């Protein structure tokens, strides 16, 4: 079982990682973002089942809530940046699939 301070430390590291992920997303550095996302996922696995079942109180609770808000805000901004890129990727994949179906149906030109 992790202490509240240990839990808050993990949340703080995750908040820092999500800010770094946002910076990479803003620069279009998606591979770097994925590496940091994997580190965040590792922290989530660490937290699962390790937090004290009693809720945090006072300043500790406020700090945890603030860290979660920071992460959610960065995540929203990353998603906003990634959506156009994902749409382009989807269009490219669909275009390639259509081209492949045409070649299969009519042969290559």
MOTA-V288597 format. One record per residue. N is the residue number from 0. RES is the residue in three letters. D_CENTER is the distance of its C-alpha to the mean C-alpha in Angstrom with 1 decimal. Layout:
n,res,d_center
N,RES,D_CENTER
N,RES,D_CENTER
This chain:
n,res,d_center
0,UNK,25.7
1,UNK,23.8
2,UNK,25.4
3,UNK,23.9
4,UNK,23.7
5,UNK,21.8
6,UNK,19.3
7,UNK,19.0
8,UNK,18.6
9,UNK,15.6
10,UNK,14.0
11,UNK,15.2
12,UNK,13.7
13,UNK,10.2
14,UNK,10.9
15,UNK,12.2
16,UNK,9.3
17,UNK,7.0
18,UNK,10.3
19,UNK,10.6
20,UNK,7.5
21,UNK,9.0
22,UNK,12.3
23,UNK,11.5
24,UNK,10.3
25,UNK,13.6
26,UNK,15.5
27,UNK,14.2
28,UNK,13.4
29,UNK,10.9
30,UNK,12.1
31,UNK,11.5
32,UNK,7.9
33,UNK,7.7
34,UNK,9.9
35,UNK,8.1
36,UNK,5.0
37,UNK,8.3
38,UNK,9.8
39,UNK,7.6
40,UNK,8.3
41,UNK,11.8
42,UNK,12.1
43,UNK,11.4
44,UNK,14.1
45,UNK,16.3
46,UNK,16.3
47,UNK,17.1
48,UNK,20.8
49,UNK,21.3
50,UNK,21.4
51,UNK,24.9
52,UNK,25.6
53,UNK,27.3
54,UNK,25.3
55,UNK,25.0
56,UNK,27.6
57,UNK,28.4
58,UNK,26.7
59,UNK,24.3
60,UNK,23.1
61,UNK,22.8
62,UNK,20.8
63,UNK,18.3
64,UNK,18.1
65,UNK,17.6
66,UNK,14.8
67,UNK,13.0
68,UNK,13.9
69,UNK,12.6
70,UNK,9.1
71,UNK,9.5
72,UNK,11.2
73,UNK,8.8
74,UNK,6.1
75,UNK,9.4
76,UNK,10.4
77,UNK,7.7
78,UNK,8.4
79,UNK,12.0
80,UNK,12.0
81,UNK,10.6
82,UNK,13.0
83,UNK,16.1
84,UNK,15.0
85,UNK,14.3
86,UNK,17.6
87,UNK,19.4
88,UNK,18.1
89,UNK,19.3
90,UNK,22.6
91,UNK,23.1
92,UNK,22.7
93,UNK,25.0
94,UNK,27.4
95,UNK,27.6
96,UNK,28.2
97,UNK,30.9
98,UNK,32.5
99,UNK,32.6
100,UNK,34.2
101,UNK,36.8
102,UNK,37.7
103,UNK,38.1
104,UNK,40.3
105,UNK,42.3
106,UNK,42.0
107,UNK,40.9
108,UNK,42.6
